Amino acid sequence: MNIIEYYKTLETVDSGSITPEILKKSKQIGFSDKQIAAAIKSTELAVRKLREGFKITPFVKQIDTVA
């Protein structure tokens, strides 16, 4: 499933019924909290609170380019 298809899937979900799995997959694909909020007709802050409640935290993988 590509990002456009997944966005359409997100649009069928509302903020009260989004699951941790859907939210995690959205973040893994690369959606920002703001984009997820627009799709589920919510606010960025509400999505962030949901994400934190589900213990989905951002992280950055750093690549050593000196080696």
HELIX and SHEET records of a PDB file:
HELIX    1   1 ILE A    3  GLU A   11  1                                   9    
HELIX    2   2 PRO A   20  ILE A   29  1                                  10    
HELIX    3   3 ASP A   33  ILE A   40  1                                   8    
HELIX    4   4 GLU A   44  GLY A   53  1                                  10    
END                                                                             
